[in-house]
Amino acid sequence: MIILVDAMGGDNAPEAIVNGCLDAVLEAEGFEILLIGDKEKIREILKKRSYDESRIKIHHASEVITVEDTPTKAIKTKKDSSMVVGFKLLKEKKGDIFLSCGNSGALMTGALFILGRIKGVDRPAIAAIVPTKSGKGLIIDAGLNTVCKPVNYQQFGVMGSIYMKEMLGVDNPKVGLLNIGAEVGKGNETLKNAYSLLSESNINFVGNIEGNDVALGKVDVVVCDGFVGNVLLKFYEGAGSYFYNLIKSIMLKNLKTKMAALMLKKDMKVLKMIMDADENGGAPILGVDGLVLKSHGSSNAKTVKNVILKASKFAGTKVLDKIRQEFVNMEVEDIEQDL
């Protein structure tokens, strides 16, 4: 297995990216990493660490797509950027999966322009894992499509269900449509039509859910547009950090609470792992014809390490094949004409 990594994407690149890859190689077997970017800068970082040189290689790319770049223009003009080169290597089957912490808009544009959509898919979507009372839940879309058609919600539910089955081993995942009320008929016309399409789909659709149902784990797959999904995801991350630090400050308030904290040290570590965005980083772009993982721009070495480990697991699943099989006969235009 070869994991292609955009070494130049993100706020902390290339140091955090390279070091995260090195940490991942030290922790797990079964994959090699191809770092794409400025070979001199990457080599300088690699020199500071000891590692198995047979498992980490470099593919030089002379350009970088930054957060200031306009996505479409950057993909079209920066042909030798680490992101564009990564997509091309994936398309040429020179790697099994591509990971980037770079410009989200450019990553989506590159995935569509270079890899293309899976036949039958109208719009790809980001699928983000979040902790819930039941274990883990999936938010789809988590940031790509701010305005959606009814068929998009339907397809998000199907793709999310496949991902939860294949990646997390959830049997018959429960799928819910995020809405302003749980009752049938809630929401605008788009959501009402989306409800109808999801009800007719070959998935375990349980109906509308509200925001509080997400954390309570009422469903395994939360279907929403990218605007709502991204707000929900960022709120989750901020709330998790806030409450963990609040509990920590209370536990360190005085000698009595410090003694209690000492007794709960292991449990606090578990809580931190559950709530830590660095532990749950790395969201796939589902619906494009290739395996692509997006990690947030502020990813540190710890985040990158965990995303690399997730990438190695993701590349070993049949998610891509299952989505292709499910969508091969889907006619998007016909569905929309019926509404």
LUMGUPA-905849 format. One record per residue (C-alpha): x, y, z. Coordinates in steps of 0.5 Angstrom, whole numbers, plus 500, padded with zeros to 3 digits. Layout:
BEGIN
XYZ
...
end
This chain:
BEGIN
500500500
503507498
500513502
501519498
502526502
502533500
508535505
507542503
499543505
497546511
499552516
505547519
507544513
512541512
515540519
508538522
507533516
513530515
514529523
507526523
509521517
515519521
511518527
506514523
511509520
514508527
508506530
505501525
507497519
504495512
504502508
509506505
509514504
511518498
512525501
510530495
513537495
520541496
525535496
530540500
526542505
523535506
530532506
532537512
527535516
528528515
535528517
533530524
530523525
532516524
527512520
526506515
528509509
525504505
518506507
519514506
520517499
520524496
517526490
519533488
514538487
516546486
510549487
505550493
498552493
496557499
490558503
490565499
490562492
483562488
482554488
480553480
485558478
491555483
489548480
489550473
496554473
500551479
501544475
507542479
504544486
504538491
497538491
496537483
502532483
499528488
492528485
495526478
500520482
493518485
490518478
496514475
495509480
502510483
499511490
493508494
490514497
492521497
492526504
492533504
492539510
492544504
487549501
480546502
477549496
483547492
483540494
475539492
476543485
483538484
479532486
473534481
478536475
483531476
480525479
472526477
466524480
464517481
459515475
452517478
454521484
452529483
456532488
461529493
461531500
466531506
464525511
467527518
467523524
465525531
464522538
457521540
454517546
453511542
460511540
462515533
457518528
458521521
457528519
456528511
456533508
461537513
463543509
463542501
456544499
453550502
447549498
444542496
438539492
434534495
438528491
444531494
442529501
439522499
446521496
450523502
446518506
447512501
455514501
455515509
452509510
457505506
463508509
460507516
459499514
466498511
470503515
467502522
464496521
457498523
451494521
445497518
447504520
441509522
441515518
438521520
436528516
438534520
432538521
429544525
424538528
423531528
416531526
415529518
414535514
419539518
423544514
423548507
421544501
428542499
428538506
421535505
423533498
430530501
426526506
422523501
428521497
431518503
425514505
425511498
432509499
435502500
438505507
436505514
433512514
430513521
427520519
428527521
433529527
435535531
441538533
441535540
440528537
447528534
451528540
446523544
448518538
441517536
443516529
450513526
450518519
447525520
445528513
446535512
448541507
455543508
454549511
450546517
455540517
461545518
458549523
456543527
463540526
466546529
462547534
463540536
471541536
470548540
465545545
469539546
476543548
472548552
469542557
475538557
479544559
473546564
473539568
481540568
481547571
476544576
480538578
486542579
482547584
485545590
489539594
482535595
480536587
488535585
488528589
481526586
484528579
490523581
485518582
482519575
488520571
487514566
479516565
481523564
486521558
480517555
476523555
481527552
482522547
474522545
474529545
481531542
480533534
487531533
485524535
479524530
482528524
482526517
475526513
474523506
471526500
466521498
464521491
470522487
473517483
479516488
481515496
482522498
483524506
482532508
485534514
484541517
489546516
492547523
494540523
500538528
504532527
500528532
494530528
498528521
500521525
493519526
490521519
496517516
494511520
486512518
489513511
492506511
485503514
481507509
485504503
484497505
477498505
472497499
468503500
470506493
468499490
461499494
460506492
461505485
457499485
451503488
451509484
452506477
445505475
443512478
440517474
440524478
436527472
431522472
430523480
430530480
424531475
420527479
420532485
end
